[in-house]
């Protein structure tokens, strides 16, 4: 009897961001209103989808005698248990299995995003949908100006005496209450943590999130309406590669739009608290429509230039030309170029998917001005955990 190792997506963790479906070169991934699924008849284990997945929900495998169909997978609320395959079955399928293992091994060896060498070891998946941690809301503050419709909030969740260890760059899952129109529990929504590892309030067991209210958004409206003292179901933490390098010589170039700034607030605050006099540079390229729409505009402006070079960029400021982060990067080429040639430099990109191409092009041109081949440098940086992109 044949045994195959089937590639599956964990419906409990998947945030339905469509990244896997967009990435799959042979259209083996599809979705309905509920789930993203992998068609076993098409999947060739190329692994292109694994690294870009922000949650790791894509990286699930089951040994099966007959593949689960996509219709079966559409119905799942959670992954099926591992099947007990008897010896005879396992042995007779050994060859097929070995082949799949080889393919997996080969593909994994180049495709996985790796953390910076000096990042601390993260804990992941400590709490699941079946066993979430309950956080209490310690604060919910609007951080955009009153003159804009853009309602972005700084929300603090406290875990009391229950352990919830996190690192800068990690994310947590929020389980919104209620059900979908089809009567299923809402799926988990992923948010980057905006506070450093020792808490939003130093030495407290709490984290902060940066949440933008989206029209009709289930989780964003739930979170933005929370009151102090409300309880929230949280799962995670998630993320084992988009992590802050720990050594003080690390130059960190942070490029973000809007709420994509959340992890960089965590990075910056970590540096401010722990390594104010670090040799490594912090550089932030942060794009928003206007100053009043830029989260943390006031507090960011108070950070000293000796700690961080801030490049706040606005696309819709009255009377001024539109500017994107990649435009400002080109203008700052003389500051970025020497860092590109330094092995202690780490680049993190977070926010709108649309900016990825523009940022890449800017880095390519800045590198080329120094006769550096960006494509080769980028591959080297990726392999060494020095280039990280988290966009939606
Ligand atoms: P937004 O307000 O829609 O956009 C922010 C800025 O980016 C605007 O100035 C916008 O300019 C500009 N922009 C648009 N297209 C661009 C492009 N191709 N290149 C460069 N800049 C561009 O952003 P947002 O609504 O806050 O969304 C941020 C994204 O971050 C979301 O997709 C979110 O899912 C993601 N994210 C959030 C978190 C979190 O924890 N909250 C974490 C990671 C990622 P114009 O609109 O004027 O063109």
Boltz pocket constraint, residues with backbone or C-beta under 6 A from the ligand:
constraints:
  - pocket:
      binder: B
      contacts: [[A, 190], [A, 191], [A, 192], [A, 193], [A, 210], [A, 211], [A, 212], [A, 257], [A, 258], [A, 259], [A, 260], [A, 261], [A, 262], [A, 287], [A, 288], [A, 289], [A, 290], [A, 313], [A, 314], [A, 315], [A, 316], [A, 323], [A, 324], [A, 325], [A, 326], [A, 350], [A, 351], [A, 352], [A, 353], [A, 354], [A, 355], [A, 356], [A, 358], [A, 390], [A, 391], [A, 392]]
      max_distance: 6.0
